[in-house]
Structures are given as structure tokens and as C-alpha cells.
Amino acid sequence: MAIRPNMPEAMLQLGNIAFDRGDAAQARAVYSATRGEMRDPRTACGWGFAAERKLGDATTAAGYARRVQTEFPDSAQAQMMRSGVDR
């Protein structure tokens, strides 16, 4: 992070750490910032979905779910969302 502070994959991992520590608001901020830069948007949308559900924002979580279900219906993230599991 010191060398490349905007590296999307590293940022996503920081978001994962924040989520695992129970800081869904920080995770949301990281996922939102990296969403457009990720090589694999399924990953960012999957984590964003989990953070929004944890924060109680069903509307935004549904937006992540719609994107994944529409663009990547056979992905692991789409299956996770269909099952109702956050992670």
C-alpha cells in the first residue's frame, strides 16, 4: 500500500479485513472506492453486497445482487446471493 496506494486488489483485501473485524462501514467505503477499478467486479460486488446487508441497506445490497445476477449469473457470488449467505 505504501508503494501503490490505489492498488484495487490490495484495497479489496483491506475491505475484507475491515468486514471481518466487524467494521462494515469501513468495508463499504473501501468497496465503493474500488468497485470501478476491479479486474473482477464480481468480487467487489459480492463484498459490497455483504457489507450493505450488514449495515441494513437492503436497497444498495439489492443493487449489487442485481448486477451480479445479471452480468455473472453462474458465478460463486451469484450463488451466494441466491442462497442468502453473506460470505
VENJOPE-V215512 format. One record per pair of residues at least 12 apart in sequence whose ideal C-beta (glycine too) atoms are under 10 Angstrom apart, sorted by the first residue. I is the first residue (numbers start at 0). J is the second residue. D is the distance in Angstrom with one decimal. If there is no record, write none. Layout:
i = <I & I>
j = <J & J>
d = <D & D>
This chain:
i = <0 & 0 & 5 & 5 & 5 & 6 & 6 & 7 & 7 & 7 & 7 & 7 & 7 & 7 & 7 & 7 & 7 & 7 & 8 & 8 & 8 & 8 & 8 & 8 & 9 & 10 & 10 & 10 & 10 & 10 & 10 & 10 & 10 & 11 & 11 & 11 & 11 & 11 & 11 & 11 & 11 & 11 & 11 & 11 & 11 & 12 & 13 & 13 & 13 & 13 & 13 & 14 & 14 & 14 & 14 & 14 & 14 & 14 & 14 & 14 & 14 & 14 & 14 & 14 & 15 & 15 & 15 & 15 & 15 & 15 & 15 & 16 & 17 & 17 & 17 & 17 & 18 & 18 & 18 & 18 & 18 & 18 & 18 & 19 & 21 & 22 & 22 & 23 & 23 & 23 & 23 & 23 & 23 & 23 & 23 & 24 & 24 & 24 & 25 & 26 & 26 & 26 & 26 & 26 & 26 & 26 & 27 & 27 & 27 & 27 & 27 & 27 & 27 & 27 & 27 & 28 & 29 & 29 & 29 & 29 & 30 & 30 & 30 & 30 & 30 & 30 & 30 & 30 & 30 & 30 & 30 & 31 & 31 & 31 & 31 & 31 & 33 & 33 & 34 & 34 & 34 & 34 & 39 & 39 & 39 & 40 & 40 & 40 & 40 & 40 & 40 & 41 & 41 & 41 & 41 & 41 & 41 & 41 & 41 & 42 & 42 & 42 & 42 & 43 & 43 & 43 & 44 & 44 & 44 & 44 & 44 & 44 & 44 & 44 & 44 & 44 & 44 & 44 & 44 & 45 & 45 & 45 & 45 & 45 & 45 & 45 & 45 & 45 & 45 & 45 & 45 & 46 & 46 & 46 & 46 & 47 & 47 & 47 & 47 & 47 & 47 & 47 & 48 & 48 & 48 & 48 & 48 & 48 & 48 & 48 & 48 & 48 & 48 & 48 & 49 & 49 & 49 & 49 & 49 & 49 & 49 & 50 & 50 & 50 & 51 & 51 & 51 & 52 & 52 & 52 & 52 & 52 & 53 & 53 & 60 & 60 & 61 & 63 & 63 & 64 & 64 & 64 & 64 & 64 & 65 & 67 & 67 & 67 & 68 & 68>
j = <12 & 13 & 32 & 33 & 36 & 33 & 36 & 29 & 32 & 33 & 34 & 35 & 36 & 37 & 38 & 39 & 42 & 43 & 33 & 36 & 37 & 38 & 39 & 42 & 33 & 28 & 29 & 30 & 32 & 33 & 36 & 37 & 43 & 26 & 29 & 30 & 32 & 33 & 34 & 36 & 37 & 39 & 42 & 43 & 46 & 29 & 25 & 26 & 28 & 29 & 33 & 26 & 27 & 28 & 29 & 30 & 31 & 32 & 33 & 43 & 46 & 47 & 49 & 50 & 29 & 30 & 42 & 46 & 49 & 50 & 86 & 29 & 29 & 30 & 46 & 50 & 30 & 46 & 49 & 50 & 53 & 85 & 86 & 86 & 53 & 50 & 53 & 49 & 50 & 51 & 52 & 53 & 54 & 55 & 56 & 50 & 53 & 54 & 50 & 46 & 47 & 49 & 50 & 51 & 53 & 54 & 46 & 47 & 49 & 50 & 51 & 53 & 54 & 56 & 59 & 50 & 43 & 46 & 47 & 50 & 42 & 43 & 44 & 45 & 46 & 47 & 48 & 49 & 50 & 51 & 63 & 43 & 47 & 50 & 51 & 59 & 46 & 47 & 46 & 47 & 63 & 66 & 71 & 74 & 76 & 63 & 66 & 67 & 70 & 71 & 76 & 66 & 67 & 70 & 71 & 74 & 75 & 76 & 77 & 67 & 74 & 75 & 76 & 63 & 67 & 76 & 62 & 63 & 64 & 65 & 66 & 67 & 68 & 70 & 71 & 74 & 76 & 77 & 80 & 63 & 64 & 67 & 71 & 74 & 75 & 76 & 77 & 79 & 80 & 85 & 86 & 63 & 76 & 85 & 86 & 59 & 60 & 62 & 63 & 64 & 66 & 67 & 60 & 61 & 62 & 63 & 64 & 66 & 67 & 76 & 79 & 80 & 85 & 86 & 63 & 76 & 79 & 80 & 84 & 85 & 86 & 63 & 85 & 86 & 63 & 64 & 85 & 64 & 80 & 83 & 85 & 86 & 85 & 86 & 80 & 85 & 80 & 76 & 80 & 76 & 77 & 79 & 80 & 81 & 80 & 79 & 80 & 81 & 80 & 81>
d = <9.5 & 7.5 & 8.6 & 8.6 & 7.5 & 9.2 & 9.0 & 9.9 & 8.9 & 4.6 & 9.0 & 8.9 & 4.2 & 5.1 & 7.3 & 9.5 & 9.6 & 8.0 & 8.4 & 9.4 & 7.7 & 7.8 & 9.1 & 8.9 & 9.2 & 10.0 & 5.5 & 8.7 & 6.6 & 4.5 & 8.1 & 8.9 & 9.3 & 9.8 & 7.1 & 7.4 & 9.8 & 5.5 & 9.5 & 9.5 & 6.7 & 9.3 & 6.5 & 6.3 & 6.9 & 9.1 & 8.4 & 8.6 & 9.9 & 5.5 & 9.1 & 4.6 & 8.1 & 8.0 & 3.4 & 5.1 & 9.2 & 8.7 & 7.2 & 8.4 & 5.9 & 8.6 & 10.0 & 7.6 & 8.6 & 9.3 & 9.6 & 6.5 & 9.7 & 10.0 & 9.1 & 9.2 & 6.4 & 9.4 & 9.9 & 8.5 & 8.7 & 6.8 & 6.6 & 6.0 & 7.5 & 9.2 & 7.7 & 8.9 & 8.6 & 9.4 & 9.8 & 8.2 & 4.8 & 8.2 & 8.7 & 4.1 & 4.9 & 9.2 & 9.7 & 8.1 & 9.3 & 6.6 & 8.9 & 6.9 & 8.4 & 8.0 & 4.4 & 9.5 & 8.1 & 8.9 & 9.3 & 7.1 & 9.8 & 4.5 & 6.7 & 8.8 & 6.3 & 8.3 & 8.6 & 9.1 & 9.2 & 8.5 & 9.4 & 8.7 & 9.4 & 5.6 & 8.3 & 9.3 & 5.2 & 4.1 & 9.0 & 9.0 & 5.9 & 8.8 & 8.8 & 8.9 & 7.1 & 9.0 & 9.8 & 9.4 & 9.2 & 9.3 & 9.4 & 6.5 & 8.9 & 9.6 & 9.2 & 9.3 & 9.4 & 9.8 & 7.6 & 8.3 & 7.6 & 8.2 & 9.5 & 9.0 & 5.9 & 7.9 & 4.9 & 4.9 & 7.8 & 4.6 & 7.8 & 9.9 & 9.4 & 9.5 & 7.2 & 8.7 & 10.0 & 9.5 & 8.9 & 4.6 & 8.1 & 9.5 & 5.5 & 4.9 & 9.9 & 8.7 & 8.4 & 9.4 & 6.5 & 9.5 & 9.0 & 7.6 & 9.4 & 6.7 & 9.5 & 8.2 & 7.9 & 3.6 & 8.7 & 6.5 & 7.5 & 9.3 & 8.1 & 8.9 & 8.8 & 9.6 & 8.0 & 7.8 & 7.9 & 8.8 & 4.8 & 9.7 & 9.3 & 9.6 & 5.2 & 8.6 & 8.8 & 4.0 & 5.7 & 9.2 & 7.3 & 7.6 & 8.2 & 6.0 & 7.6 & 9.4 & 8.8 & 9.7 & 8.5 & 9.2 & 8.9 & 4.2 & 5.2 & 9.1 & 8.8 & 9.9 & 6.6 & 9.4 & 9.8 & 9.4 & 9.5 & 9.3 & 5.6 & 9.8 & 6.8 & 9.6 & 8.7 & 9.3 & 9.5 & 8.9 & 7.9 & 9.0 & 8.2 & 9.7 & 4.6 & 8.5 & 9.5 & 8.9 & 6.2 & 9.7 & 6.8 & 7.6>
